[in-house]
Structures are given as structure tokens and as C-alpha cells.
Amino acid sequence: MGESTSFSDHFTSSAKRYSQFRPEYPDDMFQYLASMCDTHERVWDCATGSGQAARKFTPYFDSVVASDASYEQTRNAESIEGLSYLSCLAEQTPFQNHCFDLISVAQAAHWFRLEEFYIEVKRLLKPQGVLAVWTYNLMRINPDVDEIIWHLYNDVLGAYWPFERKLVENGYRDLYFPLQKITVPKFSMSLDWSFDHLLGYLSTWSAVKRYREKNKSDPVERLSTKLQSAWGNETVRSIDWPLSIRAGHMN
């Protein structure tokens, strides 16, 4: 465990690109998560990044608070009515006790010091409040493109992924989750992207950043010609990411 004042920062240096290229989560998932709550006064989106998930909660809650340990991430986040940002650790926050109907964590719980985080969750959730954490792994496009992306992910970048990535690969099945389980329907992200957007997204991977720093070369750029050939002449293609969601009440 690290000190409570530190965190593993894999994204600050690419905060602007992260905001630009990361996929958006489906609206119906947020509607469903809100429906699990008895009241809809306040939600905390923890480790919000550039606010992709936080913005989606604003139609369903009076107030949305989004935090991230990286100031650069929140600085590049889009501000809208009903949503406020601050920079703080997931395990150490300035919030009052039992003030949230829902706490959400999108694609980030595997970075946390989980035992400390769950102590904070217990302090912050209202009685019968809900915690929802979710993750997604590799996208699905078509067999030829998928094969090249898998080669990039596993063969080229395998040694550059932090060990926490294994929790993402198994859909959070092994993530420590000491809550009373709530069964959640299956959701997925489905978007139409251009080839350039795909390359931009791949460039936001933390392992790509590490590879560049060590090898002084860009693995995405090196594979771009093969990817372009597999992509074909389509202007846009449909891209799907299955989502793995774990939700529960505190015991």
C-alpha cells in the first residue's frame, strides 16, 4: 500500500486526449442506476476522469459531485448545470457523513486502495444508498481489426500494463467488493467511430504511454497501416464494448 496522500497517476499527462477520445456510456444505464436509489438528491462520481459518467447523472439527481485525484483531469472536464468538480483521493474526501444516494466509479476501482475506499463509502452513503462500479475491456469491431488490436494489447503492450489491469480483463469478478449484491442487467457501449477516432482512443491507453517512454517509438503508429487495411474503406464502423457492473448496498 502507498501513503494515503499518493495515488497511481496513469492519465494526467494525456488528460486532454482522454477527454477527447474516451467512449461515452449508455444513457439507459444511468437511468437504471438512478432507479435503484430511494432518493435522488446527490451522487458522487469518484475518479471521474474528464467527467464522462458524471455528466450522464445530471438528469436524474439534484446535484452531482465529480472528483478525481488528478487536477489536470478535472481541469479538462466539461462543466454543466448541476455538476461540480473537485480534486481529491478516492480514499480521503472532504464530504459530510451519509450525504450521497449513489456513489459511482467508472473504469477506475482497480486503481484504488480498496479497503480504505470502502470505509469511505460506508461513511458517505445514506442508509440503503448504492455503490456501483463498472469496467470495460477490449472493443469489438470485426474479426480482422479485433485480431490486430488484441496483438497490440497482449503481445506488444503486455509487459507495460500494470498488474491491476487483470481485474479489468476478468470483468471485476475478482475485485474485492464487500457489499450486499444488487443484480444489474447487462449493458454495453455501442458507438460509431471513424478510423482516426479509433487511433486516438488507442493512444490514450496507459500502456501505450509507458511503451513510448521506454522505447521512444509509438506502437499504435507502427500498427496503423495494418489496422487501416483491416478497417477497410468504411468511413465509420460500429464499435461495441461490453460493460461489467457490480452494484450493492453496504452491509
N, C-alpha and C positions, 0 to 999 in steps of 0.2 A: 504494500500500500504506500502511496505517496502522501505527502503532507496535505492537510485539508485546504491549504491555500494554493495548491498547484493542480494542474489538470493536463491531460494529454491533448495538446492542440494540434490537430491534423488538418485544419481547414482555414486558419486565419489568413495565410499567405495567398489563398485563392478565393477569398470571400466574394469578390465581385463576380468571378466566373461561376462560383457555386450558386449565387443568386440568379444568374442568367440562365444556367443550363440544367439545373435540377428539375426533375419531373414534378408535376402537381398531383396531389392526392385527390381521390374522387369525392365529389360533393355528398353523395349518399352515405358515405362512411361517417362523415361528421354529423349528419342528421341522425344517424343511428346512435352514435356515441352520446350525443346530447339527449336522446330519448331514454337512455339508461339512468339519467340523473333525476332526482326528485325535484330539485330546484335548479334555476338557470341564471344565477347571479354572477358567478365568477369562475373562470377557468384559467389554469396556469399551463402554458405550453413551455416545457422545460427543454433546454438545449435546442432552441428554436432555429438555430442557423440564421437564415435570412427571412424567416417567418412564413415559409410555405404553408405549414399546418396552422399556425396561429391565425392567419387571415381567414381561413375557412371556418373558424369557430364563431366569428363575429355575428352572423345572422341568428345564432342560437343562444347566445349568452349576453347579459347586460355589459359585462366587462371581460376582456381577455388580456392577460398579462403574459408576455413572452420574454423569456430570459435566455441568455447564453453566456458561457464563461468567456467567450471571445468578444471583445468590444467591437472588433472590426466586422464581425458578422452582423451584429445588431445595427451598426452604423450604416451598413449597406441594405438593411431591411426596409421594405415599403411600409410606410405609416398610413393607416386608415382609421376612420372613426371607430371608437370602441376598443382600440388595440393600443397598448403601451409596451415599451421595451425597457429592459434594464440588463446590465451585465452582472452576473453573479454565478457562483458554482451551484451545481445541482444539489450538492450535499449540504450547502450552507447558504440560506436565503434570509432576506430581511422581512418576510411576510409574517403576519399575525397568525396565531393558532386557529385552526379549523375555519379557514376562510374560503376554501375552494370546494365547489361542487364536483369538479373534474380536474384531474392532472393528466396531461398527455406528454408522451415522449416519442417523437418520430425519428426513427433511424439513428438513435443515439444512446440507448440504455446500455449497450455493450461497452461503452466507454466509462461508465460511472463506477465509483466505489459503492457497490450496490447496498451493502449493509447500512452504510451511512445514509444513503439516499432513501431507503425505506423508512428509516427513523424519521427523516424529514417529511416524507409522505404521510406517515401516521400523524405527525404534528399538524399538518396543514389541511388534510381532508376534513370536510364536515362528516358528521355521522352518516353512514351509507353513501358517502362520496365515492367516486370511481377513479381508479387509475387505469389508464390504457397506454400500452407501449406497443409499437409495431415496427416492423422492418421489412425490407425487400432485398432480394438478391439480384441475380443477373436477369436482364431483359430477354424477351423472346421476340425475334423479328422474322427470320426464316432460317431453315437449316444451314445454308451456306454462311450467312452472316453470323449466326449463333456460334458456329464452329470456330470462326476466327476470333470472336470476342472471348470465347472460352479459352482459346490458346493464349490470348493476351492476359486474361485474368489468372489462369492457373500456371501455365508454363513460363511465360515471360515475367510475370509480376508475383508469382507465388511466394518468393522469399522476401518480398517487400511489403506484404500485408502484415499488420500487427496480429498477434495471436487472438485478440478479441474478435477478429473477423469470422472465426469459426462459429461464433454464436449466431451471426447473421446467416451463414451458409446453412445452418440447420433450422432456420426459421424461428429462432429463440426458444426452441424446445428445451435446451439445456440452460437457459437463463434463470438464475435464481429469482423466484417470484413467490414470496411468502404471503399471498393474498387469497381470499376466498374467490375462486374462479367464477367468472361470468362467461358463458358460451356466447361467442360472437360469430355472425355469419362470415363467409368468405368474401373478401373484396379484392379488387385488382385495379391497377392503374393502366389505362389504355390511352395512348396519345398518338397523334400523327406528327412525325418529325421529319425534317429534311436530313440529308446526309451530313451537312455541316453541323447541324444541331447534335447529331449523334457523336461526332468527333469532339465537339465542345463538352458534352457530358462525360465522355470517357476521360477527357483531360482533367476533370475535377476529382478523379479517384486519388485518394491519398497515396496509394502505392505507386501511381504514375509520378507523383511529385518526388517520392523517395528515389525512384529509379533515375529520374532526370538528375537529381542532385549527386548521386553516386557515379553515374555513367556518363554524364554530360551529353546525353542524347535523349531523344523523345521516342518512346516505344509506340505511342499512338501514331505519330507521323510516319514511323518506319512501316507500319502495317496499313497505312491509309490507302495505298494503291490496291492492295488485295481486298480491303474492305469495300472500296468503291466498285471493284469488279463484281463482288458478290452482291452488292446492293443493287446494281443494275441501273437502268435509265429512269427509274421511278423518281419523281420529284419529291414525294413524301412516301413514307411507309408507316404502317401501324405497328406500334411497339407496345408490348404488354409486360408488366411486372406483377406477379402475384404478391399480395401482401400477407404477412403473418402477424396477427394481432393477439396480444394477451391482455385481458382486462380482468379486474377484480375489485372487491371491497376489502378494506383492511379487516383482519381477524380480530 
